[in-house]
Amino acid sequence: MNPQIPPVTARAPRTPAPAALAALVAMLVAAPATAAPDDALPVLTYARYEDAFNRGQIDTALEQFTDDAVVIAGPGCTAKAPCVGKAAIREGLFGPFVANRLGVKVRQLVWDGVELRTRVELTSDPLTKAGFGRIVGSDSIQFRDGKIASLVYRPDLQDGPTYRWMNPPERKP
């Protein structure tokens, strides 16, 4: 474990995790009746990941990823320098997000049998301190052997608060 990452077990969840997991399962139940039983596994893996993340259970969240997973999300895992592998994901994604008390609410799920696309709402201490209640974006997730193989977050720049957060006004000297 990296000593620079604060312990996460004492972190209070930002959202009621059982309610969030129940909402994800409800979205799955609303899936088309033609879905095969195996189609549920990726959605449940993602639900376990988000639930564990919101509870501050980083080891459980990391268990949902393949050993060579690729993540592009947040300032620590960028398109130019993605986080590859669980150690990089722990440090580049979870470390900063735990330190800033990031909370995630899943607002929409779409599973096409290959890729899971979600719409998510994010809250954090820096957002709150800057006067933003939340920002929104989407995750594109691909799976291999029932685990997350890649996760790419894209902010929704059509959303006013998200755009303003991502494009702060220039400060004049």
C-alpha positions as CSV (number, residue, x, y, z in Angstrom):
1,M,0.0,0.0,0.0
2,N,1.3,3.5,-0.9
3,P,1.9,5.5,2.3
4,Q,1.0,8.7,0.5
5,I,-2.6,7.7,0.1
6,P,-4.6,8.3,3.3
7,P,-6.4,5.4,4.9
8,V,-9.9,5.1,3.5
9,T,-11.7,2.9,6.0
10,A,-12.6,5.9,8.2
11,R,-14.1,7.9,5.3
12,A,-17.8,8.5,5.6
13,P,-19.7,7.7,2.5
14,R,-20.9,10.7,0.5
15,T,-24.1,8.9,-0.5
16,P,-26.1,6.2,1.2
17,A,-24.4,3.2,-0.4
18,P,-27.3,0.7,0.1
19,A,-29.6,3.1,-1.7
20,A,-27.2,3.6,-4.5
21,L,-26.7,-0.1,-5.0
22,A,-30.4,-0.6,-4.9
23,A,-30.9,2.0,-7.6
24,L,-28.3,0.4,-9.8
25,V,-30.0,-3.0,-9.4
26,A,-33.4,-1.4,-10.2
27,M,-31.9,0.0,-13.4
28,L,-30.8,-3.5,-14.2
29,V,-34.2,-5.0,-13.5
30,A,-35.6,-2.5,-16.0
31,A,-33.4,-3.9,-18.7
32,P,-35.0,-5.5,-21.7
33,A,-36.4,-9.0,-21.1
34,T,-34.3,-10.3,-24.0
35,A,-31.1,-9.8,-22.1
36,A,-29.2,-13.0,-21.4
37,P,-28.3,-13.9,-17.8
38,D,-24.6,-13.2,-18.5
39,D,-25.5,-9.6,-19.5
40,A,-26.1,-8.9,-15.8
41,L,-22.6,-9.6,-14.7
42,P,-20.9,-6.4,-16.1
43,V,-23.6,-4.2,-14.6
44,L,-23.3,-5.9,-11.3
45,T,-19.5,-5.6,-11.4
46,Y,-19.9,-1.9,-12.0
47,A,-22.5,-1.6,-9.2
48,R,-20.1,-3.4,-6.8
49,Y,-17.3,-1.0,-7.9
50,E,-19.3,2.2,-7.4
51,D,-20.8,0.9,-4.1
52,A,-17.4,0.0,-2.7
53,F,-15.9,3.3,-4.0
54,N,-18.6,5.4,-2.3
55,R,-18.1,3.4,1.0
56,G,-14.4,4.1,0.9
57,Q,-13.6,0.3,0.4
58,I,-10.9,0.8,-2.1
59,D,-9.6,-2.8,-2.0
60,T,-13.0,-4.0,-2.9
61,A,-13.4,-1.4,-5.6
62,L,-10.0,-2.5,-7.1
63,E,-11.1,-6.2,-7.1
64,Q,-13.6,-5.3,-9.8
65,F,-10.8,-4.4,-12.2
66,T,-8.6,-6.7,-14.3
67,D,-4.9,-6.7,-13.3
68,D,-4.1,-4.7,-16.5
69,A,-7.1,-2.4,-16.5
70,V,-6.8,1.0,-18.1
71,V,-8.4,4.1,-16.5
72,I,-8.8,7.6,-17.9
73,A,-10.5,9.7,-15.3
74,G,-9.7,12.7,-13.1
75,P,-6.5,14.6,-12.9
76,G,-4.3,11.5,-12.1
77,C,-5.3,9.3,-15.0
78,T,-5.4,11.3,-18.1
79,A,-5.6,10.4,-21.8
80,K,-1.9,11.3,-22.2
81,A,-1.0,9.4,-19.0
82,P,-3.6,6.7,-18.3
83,C,-3.5,4.6,-15.2
84,V,-2.6,1.0,-16.2
85,G,-2.9,-1.7,-13.6
86,K,-4.3,-1.8,-10.2
87,A,-1.4,0.0,-8.5
88,A,-1.6,2.9,-10.8
89,I,-5.4,3.0,-10.5
90,R,-5.1,3.0,-6.7
91,E,-2.6,5.9,-6.7
92,G,-3.9,8.0,-9.7
93,L,-7.6,7.6,-9.4
94,F,-8.5,6.5,-5.8
95,G,-5.8,8.4,-3.9
96,P,-6.9,11.9,-5.1
97,F,-10.6,11.1,-5.0
98,V,-10.4,9.7,-1.4
99,A,-8.4,12.7,-0.3
100,N,-11.1,15.1,-1.8
101,R,-14.1,13.0,-0.6
102,L,-15.4,12.4,-4.1
103,G,-18.9,10.9,-4.2
104,V,-20.5,9.4,-7.2
105,K,-24.2,9.0,-8.0
106,V,-25.1,6.9,-11.0
107,R,-28.0,8.5,-12.9
108,Q,-28.3,6.3,-15.9
109,L,-27.0,3.0,-17.2
110,V,-27.0,1.7,-20.8
111,W,-25.5,-1.8,-21.5
112,D,-25.3,-2.8,-25.1
113,G,-23.7,-6.2,-24.6
114,V,-20.2,-4.8,-25.3
115,E,-19.9,-1.5,-23.4
116,L,-21.6,-0.1,-20.4
117,R,-22.3,3.7,-20.6
118,T,-23.3,5.6,-17.5
119,R,-24.2,9.1,-16.6
120,V,-22.8,10.1,-13.3
121,E,-23.0,13.0,-10.9
122,L,-19.9,13.8,-8.9
123,T,-19.6,15.8,-5.7
124,S,-16.4,16.5,-3.7
125,D,-14.9,18.9,-1.2
126,P,-13.1,21.0,-3.8
127,L,-16.4,21.3,-5.8
128,T,-18.3,22.4,-2.7
129,K,-15.6,24.9,-1.6
130,A,-15.7,26.4,-5.1
131,G,-19.5,26.8,-4.9
132,F,-20.4,23.9,-7.2
133,G,-23.0,21.5,-6.0
134,R,-22.0,18.8,-8.5
135,I,-20.6,18.2,-11.9
136,V,-21.8,15.5,-14.4
137,G,-20.2,13.3,-17.0
138,S,-20.3,9.8,-18.4
139,D,-18.3,6.6,-17.9
140,S,-17.6,4.2,-20.8
141,I,-16.7,0.8,-19.3
142,Q,-15.5,-2.3,-21.1
143,F,-15.2,-5.7,-19.4
144,R,-13.2,-8.8,-19.7
145,D,-13.9,-12.0,-17.8
146,G,-16.5,-10.3,-15.7
147,K,-14.2,-7.5,-14.6
148,I,-13.6,-3.9,-15.6
149,A,-10.9,-3.8,-18.3
150,S,-11.2,-0.1,-19.2
151,L,-13.0,2.9,-17.7
152,V,-13.0,6.3,-19.4
153,Y,-14.7,9.3,-17.8
154,R,-15.8,12.2,-19.9
155,P,-17.1,15.4,-18.4
156,D,-20.4,16.7,-19.9
157,L,-19.3,20.1,-21.1
158,Q,-22.9,20.8,-22.2
159,D,-23.8,21.0,-18.5
160,G,-23.2,24.6,-17.2
161,P,-21.6,23.9,-13.8
162,T,-19.4,21.1,-15.3
163,Y,-18.3,23.4,-18.1
164,R,-17.4,26.2,-15.7
165,W,-15.5,23.8,-13.4
166,M,-13.5,22.4,-16.3
167,N,-12.9,25.9,-17.8
168,P,-12.3,28.4,-15.0
169,P,-11.9,32.0,-16.0
170,E,-8.3,33.1,-16.5
171,R,-6.8,35.1,-13.7
172,K,-5.3,38.4,-14.6
173,P,-1.9,39.1,-13.0
